[in-house]
Amino acid sequence: MALKVDDISINTIIGKGSSITGNLRINGFVRLDGDINGNLETDGNIIIGDSARIKGDVKAKAVIVGGIVLGNILAQESIKLLSNSAVLGDIISRKVQVEDKAIFHGHCISIKDEEQFKKTSDAYLESKAIKEKVVLS
């Protein structure tokens, strides 16, 4: 199943007070102000609002975090952590911006060159998956 890109307008809004348990694959631009207990993936951009909380991994083209993410963030183009955000997990992107007072605890891979970024991020994700399998066994 291929995801299609449509970043002109917000395709999906998960509003404040909403709570979702399970993994989501969404097409296009996503605005999150509620809670997700699971992974969130899109081929577009994601805005994680101030009141949003995610317990799971996030994968998108670009991510802006204003809320709390307990998981890893992989964004091919960019990740921006706003001043009131908290990320407890690894971030992987070609461009990373962290504002004052943002909380970040994890590893960061940020490589501008697209080819080198893909190679390094793939190797990191593969080693992380292997480690998780060893720990679970």
C-alpha positions as CSV (number, residue, x, y, z in Angstrom):
1,M,0.0,0.0,0.0
2,A,1.6,3.2,-1.1
3,L,1.1,6.5,0.6
4,K,0.5,9.6,-1.5
5,V,1.8,13.1,-0.7
6,D,-0.6,16.0,-0.4
7,D,1.0,18.8,1.7
8,I,-1.1,21.7,0.5
9,S,-3.6,21.5,3.4
10,I,-4.1,19.5,6.6
11,N,-5.6,16.1,5.6
12,T,-6.2,14.7,9.1
13,I,-6.8,16.4,12.5
14,I,-6.9,14.4,15.7
15,G,-8.4,16.9,18.1
16,K,-7.8,17.7,21.8
17,G,-9.5,15.2,24.0
18,S,-9.2,12.4,21.4
19,S,-7.5,9.2,22.4
20,I,-6.4,6.5,20.0
21,T,-4.8,3.1,20.8
22,G,-3.1,1.4,17.9
23,N,-0.8,2.2,15.0
24,L,-1.9,4.8,12.4
25,R,-0.8,5.2,8.8
26,I,-2.2,8.4,7.5
27,N,-2.0,9.9,4.0
28,G,-0.8,13.6,3.8
29,F,-0.5,16.4,6.4
30,V,-1.5,15.5,10.0
31,R,-2.3,17.8,12.9
32,L,-2.3,16.1,16.3
33,D,-3.7,17.7,19.5
34,G,-5.0,14.5,21.2
35,D,-3.3,11.3,22.5
36,I,-2.0,8.3,20.6
37,N,-0.7,5.1,22.2
38,G,0.9,3.6,19.1
39,N,3.0,4.5,16.1
40,L,2.1,7.4,13.8
41,E,3.3,7.3,10.1
42,T,2.6,9.6,7.2
43,D,4.2,10.5,3.9
44,G,3.5,14.1,4.6
45,N,4.2,16.5,7.5
46,I,3.1,16.2,11.1
47,I,2.4,19.0,13.6
48,I,2.2,17.7,17.2
49,G,0.4,20.4,19.2
50,D,1.1,21.6,22.7
51,S,-1.6,19.3,24.3
52,A,-0.7,16.2,22.2
53,R,1.0,13.1,23.7
54,I,2.3,10.2,21.7
55,K,3.6,6.9,23.2
56,G,5.1,5.4,20.1
57,D,7.3,6.1,17.1
58,V,6.7,8.9,14.6
59,K,7.6,8.7,10.9
60,A,7.0,11.6,8.4
61,K,8.6,13.9,5.9
62,A,8.8,16.7,8.5
63,V,7.8,16.9,12.1
64,I,7.1,19.9,14.4
65,V,6.8,18.9,18.1
66,G,5.0,21.1,20.6
67,G,3.8,18.3,22.9
68,I,5.2,15.1,24.3
69,V,6.6,12.1,22.4
70,L,7.7,9.0,24.2
71,G,9.3,7.3,21.2
72,N,11.6,7.8,18.3
73,I,11.0,10.3,15.5
74,L,12.2,9.7,11.9
75,A,11.7,12.6,9.5
76,Q,13.4,12.7,6.2
77,E,13.5,16.5,5.8
78,S,13.4,18.1,9.3
79,I,12.4,17.9,13.0
80,K,11.7,21.0,15.0
81,L,11.3,20.8,18.8
82,L,9.4,23.8,20.1
83,S,10.2,25.3,23.5
84,N,7.4,23.5,25.4
85,S,8.0,20.1,23.8
86,A,9.5,16.9,25.3
87,V,10.9,14.0,23.4
88,L,12.2,10.9,25.1
89,G,13.6,8.9,22.3
90,D,15.9,9.1,19.3
91,I,15.5,11.7,16.5
92,I,16.7,11.1,13.0
93,S,16.5,13.7,10.3
94,R,18.5,15.7,7.8
95,K,17.8,18.9,9.7
96,V,17.1,19.3,13.5
97,Q,16.2,22.5,15.3
98,V,15.7,22.6,19.1
99,E,14.3,25.7,20.7
100,D,15.3,26.9,24.2
101,K,13.6,25.0,27.1
102,A,12.7,22.0,24.9
103,I,13.4,18.7,26.6
104,F,15.2,16.0,24.5
105,H,16.6,12.8,25.9
106,G,18.0,10.3,23.3
107,H,20.3,10.0,20.4
108,C,20.3,12.3,17.4
109,I,21.4,11.6,13.8
110,S,21.4,14.7,11.6
111,I,23.2,14.5,8.3
112,K,22.5,17.1,5.5
113,D,23.7,14.9,2.6
114,E,20.7,12.9,1.5
115,E,22.6,9.8,0.4
116,Q,24.7,9.6,3.5
117,F,21.6,10.3,5.7
118,K,19.8,7.4,4.1
119,K,22.7,5.1,4.5
120,T,23.4,6.1,8.2
121,S,19.7,6.1,9.2
122,D,19.1,2.6,7.6
123,A,22.1,1.2,9.4
124,Y,21.1,2.7,12.7
125,L,17.5,1.4,12.4
126,E,18.7,-2.0,11.5
127,S,21.0,-2.2,14.5
128,K,18.2,-1.0,16.8
129,A,15.8,-3.6,15.4
130,I,18.4,-6.3,16.0
131,K,19.0,-5.1,19.6
132,E,15.3,-5.1,20.3
133,K,15.0,-8.7,19.0
134,V,17.9,-9.8,21.2
135,V,16.4,-8.2,24.3
136,L,12.9,-9.7,23.7
137,S,14.3,-13.2,23.1
